Amino acid sequence: MFVIIVGGGKTGSHLAELLLAGGHRVRVIDQRAEVIEKLKTELPAEVIVRGDGADPQVLSDVGIRTAHVVAAVTGDDENNLVVSTIARFEFGIHRVIARVNNPKNAWLFTSEMGVDVAINQADLMAKLIAEEMSLGDMMTLVKLRKGEVSIVEEKIEPGAIAAGKLVRDIPLPLGCTLAAVVRKGEVILPRGDTLLQPGDEVLAVVRTEQEMELNRLLTHH
């Protein structure tokens, strides 16, 4: 996958490192000299591009027409919106991700502005805190479909409703799927006749509004 990141600050550089570690092709664009110098100590030289990421010519020069994803993660909301709009409507990029710095501007980051996914850091933090308070030890690993679906991890507690039961006998929320069970370091692909045991770590795909119900099955007596 080829990803263009506009904004070489902490968010952009960290994202680039993660993508490179995953074997993806990446370009990071930033026009600030001091940021470019810092990036040179963190990323391979061929990844770094000095220029204005809101300039269509700069985007064209780095190969945006072959990019799968554009991520606008600068510290300026207006700039991120400009990059998103250009990426979507001038170059036809199908996946555009934008960072929201000021929560009051979140309403602007819509599909009409070319944004598929708006990363509102303040909002994410609030939601994570709320989830931690309400879901105990359930950990949200990934959010999918703009937050509608989650991949979560939860450990089955002794005496829980699901403990000692076959998967097919557990009243899972409609649409919830158990993706894997980790038992003593071994990964088990759950089937209807898989017996769940206390201490099993369950990975599940579940709609966000059903996480509480899944948590109840795995942890409540």
Beta strands, then each sheet from edge to edge (+ up, - down):
strand 1: 2-6
strand 2: 25-30
strand 3: 48-50
strand 4: 69-72
strand 5: 96-100
strand 6: 117-120
strand 7: 139-144
strand 8: 149-155
strand 9: 177-183
strand 10: 186-188
strand 11: 201-207
sheet 1: 3+ 2+ 1+ 4+ 5+ 6+
sheet 2: 7+ 8- 11+ 9- 10+
end
